[in-house]
Amino acid sequence: MTAWRRRQGYAVNPKHIRRLLRQMGLEASYPQPRLSQPAAGHERSPSLLRGLTMARVNQVWRAEIG
């Protein structure tokens, strides 16, 4: 928007354009990132600790990868 207004001959800076857009209530519309969605066909691996009884301290260490 700033570059377009400058090409038209107006002396504007990005802060001025940002303020005008905010006053008019305009904002960008774009797809949001979908980072928490699993890929199609993704299968979760079974928990190897299911059904295991923890009898003592430090018997099992577990890490989540991916």
C-alpha positions as CSV (number, residue, x, y, z in Angstrom):
1,M,0.0,0.0,0.0
2,T,2.9,2.4,0.9
3,A,4.7,1.7,-2.4
4,W,1.5,2.1,-4.4
5,R,0.7,5.5,-2.8
6,R,4.3,6.6,-3.4
7,R,4.0,5.7,-7.1
8,Q,0.9,7.9,-7.2
9,G,3.0,10.8,-5.9
10,Y,2.1,10.9,-2.2
11,A,4.7,11.3,0.5
12,V,3.7,8.5,2.9
13,N,5.5,6.1,5.2
14,P,4.4,2.6,6.5
15,K,3.3,4.0,9.9
16,H,0.9,6.4,8.3
17,I,-0.7,3.7,6.1
18,R,-0.9,1.4,9.1
19,R,-2.7,4.1,11.1
20,L,-5.2,4.8,8.3
21,L,-6.0,1.1,7.8
22,R,-6.5,0.7,11.6
23,Q,-8.9,3.7,11.6
24,M,-10.9,2.2,8.8
25,G,-11.0,-1.1,10.5
26,L,-9.3,-3.0,7.7
27,E,-7.0,-5.9,8.3
28,A,-5.3,-8.6,6.2
29,S,-7.2,-11.8,5.5
30,Y,-5.0,-14.9,4.9
31,P,-5.0,-18.6,5.9
32,Q,-3.7,-19.2,9.4
33,P,-1.0,-21.8,10.0
34,R,-2.3,-25.3,10.8
35,L,0.7,-26.5,12.8
36,S,-1.3,-28.8,15.1
37,Q,-3.0,-30.8,12.4
38,P,-1.5,-34.3,11.6
39,A,-0.7,-35.1,8.0
40,A,-3.1,-37.2,6.0
41,G,-2.5,-40.9,6.6
42,H,-0.3,-40.3,9.7
43,E,-0.4,-43.2,12.2
44,R,0.6,-42.8,15.8
45,S,2.9,-45.3,17.2
46,P,1.6,-47.3,20.2
47,S,2.9,-46.5,23.7
48,L,5.4,-49.0,24.8
49,L,4.9,-48.1,28.4
50,R,1.2,-48.9,28.5
51,G,0.4,-51.6,31.1
52,L,3.9,-51.3,32.6
53,T,4.0,-50.9,36.4
54,M,6.5,-48.4,37.6
55,A,8.0,-50.0,40.8
56,R,10.9,-47.7,41.5
57,V,12.3,-44.3,40.9
58,N,14.1,-43.8,37.5
59,Q,12.9,-47.2,36.2
60,V,11.6,-45.6,33.0
61,W,12.7,-42.5,31.1
62,R,10.5,-41.3,28.2
63,A,11.0,-38.7,25.5
64,E,8.5,-37.4,23.0
65,I,9.9,-37.1,19.5
66,G,7.8,-35.6,16.7
